Amino acid sequence: MVGKRLRFESKNPTEFVDITDRLRDEVRWSGLQIGRVHLQSLHTTLGIAINENEPLLLRDFERLLERLAPVGAGYQHDDFARRFDIALDEPENGHAHCRQLLLTGFATLLVEDGELVLGRWQSVFAVELDGPRHRQLAIQLDGQFGPPRAKGAGSTELVDLELSRQLMVDPEPVSAPMRRLVEAGGKRLRPTLVQLTAGVGPRTEPLRAASLAAAVELLHNATLIHDDYVDESTHRRGRPTVAAAEGPERAVAVGDYYFAKATRLIAEIGNRSVTSTIAEALEAICASQIDDVALRGAFPGDHDSYLRVVRGKTAALFAAACASGALLSEASPEIVDALRRYGDLVGVAFQMTDDMVDFSPSSGKPVGLDIRQRVLSLPLIYAAEDREVGPEVRRLLAGTLGDEEVGRVAELVTTSGALERVKGEAHALVDAAVHELETIELDGLRPILISLARSAVDRNA
């Protein structure tokens, strides 16, 4: 369940404030797929109504309220001489309290397929009866949550638009391969983390958050292009890799170009802390790539070496995405540091799950691809350490890895209990990540980040 406050200012004594779009944004931002949105007015002179947003009809409603409970009709509530503990600025508003009885202070809306269930002409109104005032509604979203879509103007559509805009102005030899990779999809966890954490502080700027999120996604895709070249991968997201389709030289050039471009885009945002955070992550990624290649001579490696590489290659950008979004919103250092640690833990858990997916027939990828490419893999490390199957695993890995050998290693990993061991470790890391969120104020964001962390490990692709 997600709890929020919806705040607004009314401008007139009686006013129908349409909050439909804001509620839709909250549903999309929370990731609620099916469930309910509960609304409650926190004021005795603010009602809730569901009706048609047609100006003449709304004027009819106002006139109806005026006829039923007219202003200055001798309400005892307005006889201050007979009341106690009256505030100095107490208005004569007996009519507003009586009008509120004609409305409701509560409402429940249904959500299906990630969208509010409303009729064609239905809108949701907060009905001001004693304005102008600062007002707020309590909101609770309850049900089944999926991956969140970023809030309001900071939605994923903005990131997609920014990515398209940036690729449109780039030279065709570099933009075409990157566009092919971007349009092939992907989980988009890193830009989602940027957009979500960009809403935790006092300064919320959806356009800058979208620019930062798009730049982080370009950085991530640049690392994939280089990884595919180093690993000699032929396909990524169901399409030929840049190295396979256009050669290693093009792959290196395209990756380098977008490393440079993404760094410039981030620098142009004008926040030095954000720029430094992403730059440090980029350093960690490059250093870990060197370690990764060097460690392949000692394949399959050990747990400590694995964590060192994964924290740099994968977790560093997760952590930077969380921290940079929070920094952009001018969140407190305590919140920034907690979100950075959260991102690091989720990033490591995400990579461990990716390692397990390599042994899943339902992943859509050839089983044992990491074995064939001699990529660091925690299930392989644990299987190689196993007393029963370890000697055979190490013998097979030391030789030529044809189809038969790869199939046998995958079988040994599956039967050794290594996958269950890695799964337990990944879930423990997610629990630790969730713990990092418990001591900081996140304005309703905590359940969404928890859901995202869980989804990073509860998958088979």
C-alpha positions in Angstrom: 0.0 0.0 0.0 1.2 3.5 -0.9 0.1 6.6 1.2 0.3 10.1 -0.2 -1.0 13.6 0.3 -2.4 15.6 -2.7 -2.0 19.3 -2.0 -3.5 22.2 -3.9 -4.7 25.8 -3.5 -8.3 26.8 -4.2 -9.0 30.3 -5.7 -12.7 30.9 -5.2 -15.2 30.6 -2.3 -16.9 27.7 -4.1 -14.8 25.8 -6.6 -14.8 22.4 -8.3 -11.1 21.5 -8.6 -10.6 18.7 -11.2 -8.0 16.3 -9.7 -8.5 13.5 -12.3 -5.2 13.9 -14.1 -3.2 14.2 -10.8 -4.8 10.9 -9.6 -3.9 9.2 -12.9 -0.3 10.4 -12.5 -0.2 9.0 -8.9 -1.5 5.6 -10.2 1.1 5.5 -13.0 3.9 6.6 -10.7 3.1 4.0 -8.1 3.0 1.1 -10.6 -0.5 0.1 -9.3 -1.9 -2.4 -11.9 -5.1 -3.5 -10.3 -6.7 -2.3 -7.0 -8.2 0.8 -5.5 -7.4 4.4 -4.8 -8.9 5.7 -1.6 -9.4 9.4 -1.1 -10.2 11.3 2.1 -10.7 15.0 2.6 -8.8 16.3 5.5 -11.1 19.4 5.9 -14.6 19.8 7.1 -15.4 22.3 4.3 -13.8 20.3 1.4 -15.9 17.7 -0.3 -15.3 15.1 -3.0 -17.5 14.5 -6.0 -17.5 12.5 -9.3 -19.3 14.1 -12.1 -19.0 15.7 -15.5 -16.5 18.5 -16.0 -18.8 20.8 -18.0 -18.7 24.5 -17.0 -22.4 25.2 -17.2 -23.2 22.0 -15.2 -20.6 23.0 -12.6 -22.3 26.4 -12.3 -25.6 24.6 -11.8 -24.1 22.6 -9.0 -22.8 25.8 -7.3 -26.3 27.4 -7.5 -27.9 24.3 -6.1 -25.5 24.4 -3.1 -26.3 28.1 -2.6 -30.1 27.5 -2.6 -29.9 24.6 -0.2 -27.4 26.2 2.2 -27.2 29.9 1.4 -24.6 32.2 2.9 -25.6 34.2 6.0 -28.8 32.2 6.7 -28.4 32.6 10.5 -26.3 29.5 11.2 -25.7 29.0 14.9 -22.1 27.9 14.1 -21.5 31.6 13.0 -22.7 33.0 16.4 -19.2 33.4 17.9 -20.7 34.8 21.1 -22.0 31.4 22.0 -18.9 29.4 21.0 -15.7 28.7 22.9 -12.0 28.5 21.8 -12.6 30.4 18.5 -9.5 31.2 16.4 -9.0 34.9 15.8 -9.2 34.4 12.0 -12.3 32.1 12.2 -14.6 32.9 9.3 -18.4 32.7 9.2 -18.7 29.5 7.3 -21.7 27.6 8.7 -23.0 27.4 5.2 -19.8 25.6 4.0 -20.2 23.0 6.7 -23.8 22.4 5.9 -23.0 22.1 2.2 -20.3 19.5 2.9 -23.1 17.3 4.3 -24.6 17.3 0.8 -21.4 15.9 -0.6 -18.9 13.3 0.8 -15.5 13.4 2.4 -14.5 10.0 1.0 -14.3 8.2 -2.3 -12.9 4.9 -3.6 -11.8 4.5 -7.3 -11.0 1.3 -9.1 -7.8 0.7 -11.0 -7.5 -1.9 -13.8 -4.6 -2.5 -16.2 -2.7 0.4 -14.5 -5.4 3.0 -15.2 -8.2 4.6 -13.3 -11.6 3.2 -14.1 -13.8 6.1 -15.0 -16.7 6.6 -17.4 -16.3 8.6 -20.6 -17.7 11.8 -19.0 -16.6 11.3 -15.4 -14.1 13.5 -13.6 -13.0 13.5 -9.9 -13.4 16.8 -8.1 -12.2 18.2 -4.8 -15.1 20.6 -4.0 -14.0 23.8 -2.2 -16.8 25.2 -0.1 -15.0 27.9 1.9 -12.1 29.2 -0.2 -9.7 30.3 -1.2 -7.5 28.0 1.0 -4.6 25.7 1.1 -6.0 22.1 0.9 -4.9 18.5 1.0 -6.4 15.1 0.4 -5.1 11.8 1.8 -4.6 9.2 -0.8 -4.0 5.5 -0.3 -3.3 3.1 -3.3 -3.9 -0.5 -2.5 -3.6 -3.6 -4.7 -1.1 -5.4 -7.0 1.9 -3.3 -8.0 4.2 -3.7 -11.0 7.1 -1.6 -12.3 6.3 2.1 -11.7 5.9 4.6 -14.4 7.5 7.9 -13.5 5.4 10.7 -12.1 3.4 13.2 -14.1 5.5 15.3 -16.5 8.5 13.2 -15.5 6.9 10.1 -17.1 8.7 7.5 -19.2 7.3 9.2 -22.3 9.5 12.2 -21.6 12.6 10.0 -21.4 11.6 8.3 -24.6 11.2 11.7 -26.3 14.5 12.9 -25.0 16.3 9.7 -26.2 14.7 10.1 -29.7 15.6 13.8 -29.8 19.2 13.1 -28.9 19.6 10.3 -31.4 17.9 12.4 -34.1 20.7 15.0 -34.1 23.6 12.6 -34.1 25.5 11.4 -37.2 23.8 8.5 -38.8 26.8 6.1 -38.5 26.7 6.2 -34.7 23.0 7.0 -34.2 21.6 4.1 -36.3 23.3 1.3 -34.2 22.4 3.0 -30.9 18.8 3.6 -32.1 18.5 -0.1 -33.0 19.6 -1.0 -29.5 17.4 1.5 -27.7 14.3 0.6 -29.7 14.9 -3.1 -29.0 13.6 -2.4 -25.4 15.3 -3.3 -22.2 14.1 -3.0 -18.6 14.9 0.7 -18.2 15.5 0.3 -14.5 18.3 2.9 -14.3 16.3 5.8 -15.9 13.3 4.8 -13.8 15.5 5.0 -10.6 16.6 8.5 -11.7 13.1 9.7 -12.2 11.8 8.3 -9.0 14.6 9.6 -6.8 14.4 13.0 -8.5 11.1 13.4 -6.7 12.3 12.9 -3.1 13.7 16.4 -2.5 12.2 19.9 -2.3 13.2 20.7 -5.9 11.2 18.8 -8.5 12.0 19.5 -12.2 10.6 16.8 -14.5 12.4 18.0 -17.6 15.9 18.0 -16.0 15.1 14.6 -14.5 14.1 13.3 -17.9 17.3 14.6 -19.4 19.4 13.0 -16.7 17.5 9.7 -17.0 18.0 9.7 -20.8 21.7 10.4 -20.4 22.1 7.5 -17.9 20.3 5.2 -20.3 22.6 6.2 -23.1 25.6 5.5 -20.8 24.2 2.1 -20.0 23.7 1.2 -23.6 27.2 2.4 -24.5 28.5 -0.1 -21.9 26.5 -2.9 -23.5 27.9 -2.2 -26.9 31.4 -2.5 -25.6 30.5 -5.6 -23.5 29.1 -7.3 -26.5 32.3 -6.7 -28.4 34.6 -7.9 -25.6 32.3 -11.0 -25.0 32.0 -11.7 -28.8 28.2 -11.7 -28.4 26.2 -12.0 -31.6 22.8 -10.9 -30.3 21.4 -8.5 -27.7 17.6 -8.1 -27.0 16.9 -10.4 -30.0 18.8 -8.3 -32.5 22.4 -8.5 -33.9 24.9 -6.7 -31.7 26.8 -3.7 -33.2 30.0 -5.6 -33.2 28.3 -8.5 -35.0 26.4 -6.4 -37.5 28.9 -3.6 -38.3 32.3 -4.8 -37.0 34.3 -4.3 -33.8 35.7 -0.9 -35.0 32.2 0.5 -35.3 31.2 -1.0 -31.9 34.1 0.7 -30.2 33.4 4.1 -31.9 29.7 4.0 -31.2 30.3 3.2 -27.5 32.9 5.9 -27.1 30.7 8.5 -28.9 27.8 7.9 -26.5 30.1 7.8 -23.4 31.2 11.3 -24.4 27.8 12.5 -25.4 26.1 11.3 -22.2 28.8 12.9 -20.1 28.3 16.2 -21.9 24.5 16.0 -21.5 24.9 15.4 -17.8 27.4 18.3 -17.4 25.0 20.6 -19.2 22.4 20.0 -16.5 24.6 22.2 -14.4 24.7 20.3 -11.1 28.3 19.6 -10.2 27.4 16.9 -7.6 25.4 15.0 -10.2 28.2 15.2 -12.7 30.8 14.0 -10.2 28.5 11.1 -9.2 28.0 9.8 -12.8 31.7 10.4 -13.6 32.8 8.2 -10.6 30.4 5.5 -11.7 31.9 5.6 -15.2 35.4 5.3 -13.8 34.2 2.2 -11.8 32.7 0.6 -14.9 35.8 1.0 -16.9 38.1 -0.3 -14.1 35.9 -3.3 -13.5 35.8 -4.1 -17.2 39.6 -4.4 -17.1 39.4 -6.6 -14.0 36.7 -8.8 -15.6 38.9 -9.5 -18.7 41.9 -10.2 -16.5 40.1 -12.6 -14.3 39.0 -14.8 -17.2 42.4 -16.3 -17.0 41.4 -17.8 -13.6 37.9 -18.7 -14.8 35.4 -19.3 -13.1 37.0 -17.1 -10.3 36.0 -16.7 -6.7 33.2 -14.9 -4.7 35.3 -11.9 -3.7 36.6 -11.2 -7.3 33.0 -11.6 -8.6 31.6 -9.0 -6.2 34.4 -6.6 -7.0 33.7 -6.8 -10.7 29.9 -6.7 -10.3 30.0 -3.7 -8.0 31.8 -1.8 -10.7 30.3 -3.1 -13.9 26.6 -3.2 -12.8 26.0 -1.8 -9.3 27.9 1.4 -9.8 25.4 2.8 -12.3 22.4 1.6 -10.3 23.9 3.5 -7.3 24.7 6.6 -9.3 21.2 6.6 -10.8 19.7 6.7 -7.4 22.1 9.2 -5.9 22.1 11.6 -8.9 18.3 11.8 -9.0 18.2 12.6 -5.3 21.0 15.2 -5.7 19.1 16.8 -8.6 16.1 17.2 -6.3 18.3 18.8 -3.6 17.6 16.0 -1.1 19.5 15.9 2.2 22.9 14.1 2.3 21.3 11.4 4.5 18.7 10.6 1.9 21.3 10.7 -0.9 23.6 8.3 0.9 20.8 5.9 1.8 19.6 5.8 -1.8 23.1 5.3 -3.1 23.5 2.2 -0.8 20.1 1.0 -1.9 21.1 1.2 -5.6 24.4 -0.6 -5.0 22.6 -3.5 -3.2 19.9 -3.7 -5.8 22.5 -3.6 -8.6 24.4 -6.6 -7.2 21.2 -8.5 -6.7 20.1 -7.7 -10.2 23.4 -9.1 -11.6 23.1 -12.3 -9.5 19.7 -12.8 -10.9 21.0 -12.3 -14.5 23.5 -15.0 -13.8 20.7 -17.4 -12.8 18.7 -16.5 -15.8 21.5 -17.8 -18.0 20.5 -21.3 -16.8 16.7 -20.8 -17.4 15.2 -22.4 -20.5 12.4 -19.8 -20.3 14.7 -16.8 -20.6 14.6 -16.6 -24.4 18.4 -16.9 -24.5 20.6 -20.0 -25.3 21.2 -21.8 -22.0 24.8 -21.6 -20.9 25.8 -18.5 -22.9 27.9 -17.2 -19.9 29.7 -20.6 -19.8 30.5 -20.5 -23.5 31.8 -16.9 -23.2 33.6 -17.6 -19.9 31.9 -14.7 -18.2 32.1 -14.4 -14.4 29.1 -16.1 -13.0 28.2 -16.7 -9.4 26.3 -20.0 -10.0 29.4 -21.3 -11.8 31.7 -20.2 -9.0 29.5 -22.0 -6.4 29.2 -25.1 -8.6 32.9 -25.2 -9.0 33.4 -25.1 -5.2 30.9 -27.9 -4.6 32.4 -31.1 -3.1 30.4 -33.4 -5.4 30.2 -31.8 -8.8 33.1 -29.3 -8.4 35.9 -31.4 -9.7 34.0 -32.2 -12.9 32.9 -28.6 -13.4 36.5 -27.4 -13.1 37.8 -30.1 -15.5 35.2 -29.2 -18.1 35.8 -25.4 -17.8 39.5 -25.9 -18.2 39.1 -27.5 -21.6 37.4 -26.7 -24.8 33.7 -25.7 -24.4 31.7 -27.2 -27.2 28.0 -27.8 -27.1 28.3 -31.0 -25.2 30.6 -29.6 -22.5 28.4 -26.5 -22.1 25.3 -28.6 -21.7 27.0 -30.8 -19.1 28.3 -27.8 -17.1 24.8 -26.3 -17.1 23.3 -29.6 -15.9 25.9 -29.8 -13.1 25.2 -26.2 -12.0 21.4 -26.9 -11.9 21.7 -30.1 -9.9 24.4 -28.8 -7.5 22.1 -26.4 -5.6 24.2 -23.4 -6.7 21.2 -21.6 -8.2 19.2 -21.8 -5.0 22.2 -20.5 -3.1 22.6 -17.5 -5.5 18.9 -16.9 -5.3 19.0 -16.7 -1.5 21.9 -14.4 -1.6 20.2 -12.1 -4.1 17.1 -11.9 -1.9 19.2 -11.2 1.1 20.7 -8.2 -0.7 17.3 -6.9 -1.6 16.2 -7.2 2.1 19.3 -5.1 3.0 18.4 -2.6 0.3 14.9 -2.3 1.7 16.4 -1.8 5.2 18.3 1.3 3.8 14.9 2.9 3.0 13.4 2.4 6.5 15.1 5.3 8.2 14.6 8.1 5.7 11.5 10.1 4.7 10.6 9.4 1.0 7.1 11.0 0.7 5.3 7.8 -0.3 8.2 6.5 -2.5 9.3 3.7 -0.2 6.7 1.0 -1.4 7.5 1.8 -5.0 11.3 1.4 -4.5 10.6 -1.8 -2.5 8.5 -3.1 -5.4 11.1 -2.2 -7.9 13.8 -4.0 -5.9 11.7 -7.1 -5.6 11.0 -7.1 -9.3 14.7 -7.0 -10.0 15.2 -10.5 -8.6 11.8 -12.1 -9.1 12.1 -12.7 -12.8 13.2 -15.3 -15.3 14.4 -13.0 -18.1 
